[in-house]
């Protein structure tokens, strides 16, 4: 009976180590996901800035075209 309990205790210790390892790996994955979300947010912010600049350039081109009579006034 004592041998069985020792074997069970060893198995439980193995399971605890495995669970600890899985928890460590899960935390690492969670941190990586957070970093990816931050990267995506920065990309969206950069794209928004580019869109604002493109809109401004489009407006400038339209004004230049009107001044040079390349486009009819609307």
C-alpha positions as CSV (number, residue, x, y, z in Angstrom):
1,X,0.0,0.0,0.0
2,X,2.8,2.4,0.9
3,X,4.4,1.8,-2.5
4,X,1.2,2.8,-4.3
5,X,1.0,6.0,-2.3
6,X,4.6,6.8,-3.1
7,X,3.9,6.2,-6.8
8,X,0.8,8.4,-6.6
9,X,2.8,11.1,-4.8
10,X,5.4,11.0,-7.6
11,X,2.7,11.2,-10.3
12,X,1.1,14.2,-8.5
13,X,4.5,15.9,-8.4
14,X,5.0,15.3,-12.1
15,X,1.5,16.7,-12.8
16,X,2.3,19.8,-10.7
17,X,5.5,20.4,-12.6
18,X,3.6,20.1,-15.9
19,X,0.9,22.5,-14.8
20,X,3.5,25.0,-13.6
21,X,5.3,24.7,-17.0
22,X,2.0,25.1,-18.8
23,X,1.1,28.2,-16.7
24,X,4.5,29.7,-17.5
25,X,4.1,29.1,-21.2
26,X,0.5,30.5,-21.1
27,X,1.7,33.7,-19.5
28,X,4.3,34.1,-22.1
29,X,1.7,33.6,-24.9
30,X,-0.6,36.1,-23.2
31,X,2.2,38.7,-23.1
32,X,3.0,38.1,-26.8
33,X,-0.7,38.6,-27.7
34,X,-0.7,41.9,-25.8
35,X,2.4,43.0,-27.7
36,X,0.8,42.1,-31.0
37,X,-2.3,44.1,-30.1
38,X,-0.1,47.1,-29.3
39,X,1.7,46.7,-32.6
40,X,-1.6,46.5,-34.5
41,X,-2.8,49.6,-32.6
42,X,0.3,51.5,-33.6
43,X,-0.1,50.5,-37.2
44,X,-3.7,51.7,-37.2
45,X,-2.5,55.0,-35.7
46,X,0.2,55.3,-38.4
47,X,-2.4,54.6,-41.2
48,X,-4.7,57.2,-39.8
49,X,-1.9,59.7,-40.0
50,X,-1.1,58.7,-43.5
51,X,-4.8,59.1,-44.5
52,X,-4.9,62.6,-43.0
53,X,-1.8,63.6,-45.0
54,X,-3.2,62.1,-48.2
55,X,-6.5,64.0,-47.8
56,X,-4.5,67.2,-47.3
57,X,-2.4,66.5,-50.4
58,X,-5.6,65.8,-52.4
59,X,-7.0,69.1,-51.3
60,X,-3.8,70.9,-52.3
61,X,-3.7,69.3,-55.7
62,X,-7.3,70.3,-56.3
63,X,-6.5,73.9,-55.4
64,X,-3.5,73.9,-57.7
65,X,-5.5,72.4,-60.5
66,X,-8.2,75.1,-60.1
67,X,-5.6,77.9,-60.0
68,X,-4.0,76.6,-63.2
69,X,-7.4,76.1,-64.8
70,X,-6.8,72.4,-65.1
71,X,-10.1,71.7,-63.4
72,X,-13.4,73.4,-63.5
73,X,-14.6,75.1,-60.2
74,X,-17.4,73.2,-58.5
